[in-house]
């Protein structure tokens, strides 16, 4: 037997931490990668052999997809709690109502987003039908201009 390569162990541990976060959080994979790389205390050799975000992105994207719940087969489904709350555990699902048979209205927003929307003097709205998930008729978005940023 021979001793494990310490640099490969560092790489493995950091990859596992990124993988854990990709599975358990909705933070974009690139942001998770950047955050974990900045926190990691790896040797210069381990950093040199660590894959770039582009090299490992597809693998982590596949891992995340497998961990996500399957898309519903009808408009009658329960929304997992992680999608009803913000990262800091505040409400995100504002409204969920079955309006008539086989029709459902979902409204998502954080209280902070609503506050920004109501304080804005400029609001843009857009509805699209082609990007709406199966079993939903339309995806409607509202955007407000705050601090000259939309």
N, C-alpha and C positions, 0 to 999 in steps of 0.2 A: 504494500500500500504506500501511497505517497500523499503528502499534505495537500490540502485544497489550496488553490491559487487565491490569495486574499483579494486581489483586484476583481476576479470573477465573482467572488462572494459579495463584494460591495455592489457590483452591477446587479446581481440577482436581487439583493435586498431592496435596492432602489426601484427596480422594475416591479417587484411585488407590491411596493407601496403605491406606485402609480396605478397598477392594476386594481388594487383595493379601492382606491378613490374613484377610478373610472366606473367601477361596478356600483359603488354605493352613492355616488353624487351625480348631479346633472351638470356639473361644471364642464365646460368644453375640454376635450382631451388635450388640446394644445396648451391650455392654461394650466391644467393639472401637471403636465410635463414640465412646463416652465417653473411652476411653484416648487415642485419636488426637486428639480435639479438645483434650484437656488438654495434649498434647505439642506440638500445632501452634503455630507462631509466625506466625499470620496477623494481618493488619491488622484494625482494628476494622470496616472496610468489608467485608472478606472474611468475617469472622465474621457480620456482619449479613446477608449474602446467602447464607451457607452453609445448605443445607437442614437441617431438623431430622431427628432420627433417625426420626420417624414418616413424614416425607416421602420418605425414601430407603430405608426398611426393606424394602419389598416388592421393590424392584429388587435389593438385595443378597441377599435371601432367594432370589430366582430365580437369581441368579448362583451362590450356594452350592449350590443343588439341582442345577444343571447340572454342577457340578464334582464332585459326589458320585458314587460308583460306582452303577451300576444295582442295584436290589434283585435278589437271586438268584432264580432260577426253580425251585430245588430246595434241599434242605438240604446238597447237596454243592457247596461253594464255598470259595475261599480268602479269608481275612480279610486285607485290606490291613494292612501293618505299622502304619500310623498309628492303627489301632483296637485294636492289641494292646499298645500302650505308653501310659504317661501322658505328659503334656506334657513332663515332665523325663526322658523316655526310660527309665522304669522299667516293669517288667511290669504289665500290666493284664489281659490274657487269662490266667487261671489254669489253665483246663481246657478242652479241646476234644476231644471224643471221639464218634466214631460208635458208638453203642451196639448197635443192631441195624439191619437194613436200613431205610433211610429214617428213622432217628431219630438225633438229634444233641443232645448236651448241651454247652452253653457256659456257663462261669462267668467273670464279670468282676469284678475288684476290685483295688485297689491294696494294697500291703503296709501302708500307713498306715491304710487303711480296715479291713483285717483286724485290725490291732492295736487300733483303737478298738472294733471289734465284740467281740473277745475280752476286753477290759477292762471292758466294760459289764455291769452287773447287770440291765439291762432291754433286751430285744431284741423287736422286732415283726417278724412275717413276714407276707407276703401273696402270694397267687398269683392271677393273673388269666388268663383264657383269651381274653377278647374283645380284648385289646390285644396279644396275641402276634403277631409278624410271620407272614406266610404261611410254611408249611412248618415252623412250630414250634407245639407244642401249648400251652405255658404260659409266661408270664413270671412269674418268682418273685423277689420282692425281700425283702431283710432290712435293717432299720433299727435302729440302736442309739441309746440315749439316753446322751449324754455331756455333762457340764456343764449338765444340765437342758435340753438341746436334742436333738431327734430329727432 
